[in-house]
């Protein structure tokens, strides 16, 4: 029974991880697009033209990003966007000007974390698809770890019980 449950949890964890990776790739693609849009906005401001279509594209890209994760956006004088993941002003900047920072995932202490290409952890995401997937992943990873602990405790109790008894030949019991 424990092996079956563990197998189901592992399979579910893998599915959630794949979906999380897909959406992280989406964030990376949209962040890269936003950095190019920022560059084009800056270039069109330099040429004294009003980049309305670029501003619309920027807003559409920001809306799409906000569906994936909670974001904090600060607009510059020209209309270029600085994007942080998470609601806090202290959250990690992933787009500033024409630069975007690539995200990925890494397992840290048995739990999946979102990290930047520099290895910095992204914390404080409190909305969007990424938040839901991270929460689901925490539940499956934590539950599987707790299941492992439960099985180890049961085996230990059985082994202790066996050691206190005798087998059919009168020998002291051994571990299972």
ChimeraX attribute file (.defattr): number of C-alpha atoms within 10 A of each C-alpha:
attribute: neighborCount
match mode: 1-to-1
recipient: residues
	/A:1	6
	/A:2	12
	/A:3	11
	/A:4	9
	/A:5	12
	/A:6	17
	/A:7	13
	/A:8	14
	/A:9	20
	/A:10	15
	/A:11	13
	/A:12	16
	/A:13	20
	/A:14	14
	/A:15	13
	/A:16	18
	/A:17	18
	/A:18	12
	/A:19	15
	/A:20	22
	/A:21	18
	/A:22	12
	/A:23	18
	/A:24	21
	/A:25	15
	/A:26	15
	/A:27	24
	/A:28	20
	/A:29	14
	/A:30	19
	/A:31	25
	/A:32	19
	/A:33	18
	/A:34	29
	/A:35	24
	/A:36	18
	/A:37	21
	/A:38	26
	/A:39	16
	/A:40	17
	/A:41	26
	/A:42	19
	/A:43	14
	/A:44	15
	/A:45	14
	/A:46	11
	/A:47	9
	/A:48	8
	/A:49	10
	/A:50	13
	/A:51	17
	/A:52	10
	/A:53	10
	/A:54	17
	/A:55	19
	/A:56	11
	/A:57	15
	/A:58	23
	/A:59	14
	/A:60	13
	/A:61	17
	/A:62	20
	/A:63	12
	/A:64	14
	/A:65	24
	/A:66	19
	/A:67	13
	/A:68	20
	/A:69	23
	/A:70	20
	/A:71	24
	/A:72	20
	/A:73	18
	/A:74	13
	/A:75	11
	/A:76	13
	/A:77	9
	/A:78	16
	/A:79	16
	/A:80	26
	/A:81	25
	/A:82	21
	/A:83	25
	/A:84	23
	/A:85	27
	/A:86	23
	/A:87	16
	/A:88	14
	/A:89	14
	/A:90	12
	/A:91	17
	/A:92	20
	/A:93	20
	/A:94	21
	/A:95	25
	/A:96	21
	/A:97	18
	/A:98	20
	/A:99	17
	/A:100	21
	/A:101	16
	/A:102	18
	/A:103	21
	/A:104	18
	/A:105	18
	/A:106	14
	/A:107	10
	/A:108	10
	/A:109	7
	/A:110	11
	/A:111	15
	/A:112	15
	/A:113	18
	/A:114	22
	/A:115	18
	/A:116	17
	/A:117	12
	/A:118	9
	/A:119	12
	/A:120	12
	/A:121	17
	/A:122	20
	/A:123	15
	/A:124	16
	/A:125	20
	/A:126	16
	/A:127	17
	/A:128	15
	/A:129	19
	/A:130	22
	/A:131	18
	/A:132	17
	/A:133	18
	/A:134	19
	/A:135	13
	/A:136	16
	/A:137	23
	/A:138	17
	/A:139	15
	/A:140	22
	/A:141	19
	/A:142	15
	/A:143	14
	/A:144	20
	/A:145	14
	/A:146	12
	/A:147	17
	/A:148	14
	/A:149	12
	/A:150	13
	/A:151	13
	/A:152	12
	/A:153	12
	/A:154	11
	/A:155	14
	/A:156	14
	/A:157	12
	/A:158	14
	/A:159	15
	/A:160	15
	/A:161	13
	/A:162	16
	/A:163	16
	/A:164	10
	/A:165	13
	/A:166	12
	/A:167	11
	/A:168	8
	/A:169	6
	/A:170	8
	/A:171	10
	/A:172	12
	/A:173	16
	/A:174	15
	/A:175	11
	/A:176	10
